[in-house]
């Protein structure tokens, strides 16, 4: 349990140090992929996140990542 909390805290610190447009370098602060960069998360999770996140910022970053990975969604 402490390891997950530590990963979440480290991810939040990392995210604060980034410019707003550096979304691919953002680290998730929640869920089974906490601490992982958006670009490292499976495509199925990206698609799920777009449909299920109420927080507009995360949904937008996930949508951008989907467009980066699959140009047909641009």
Order of alpha helices (4+ residues) and beta strands (2+ residues): alpha-alpha-alpha
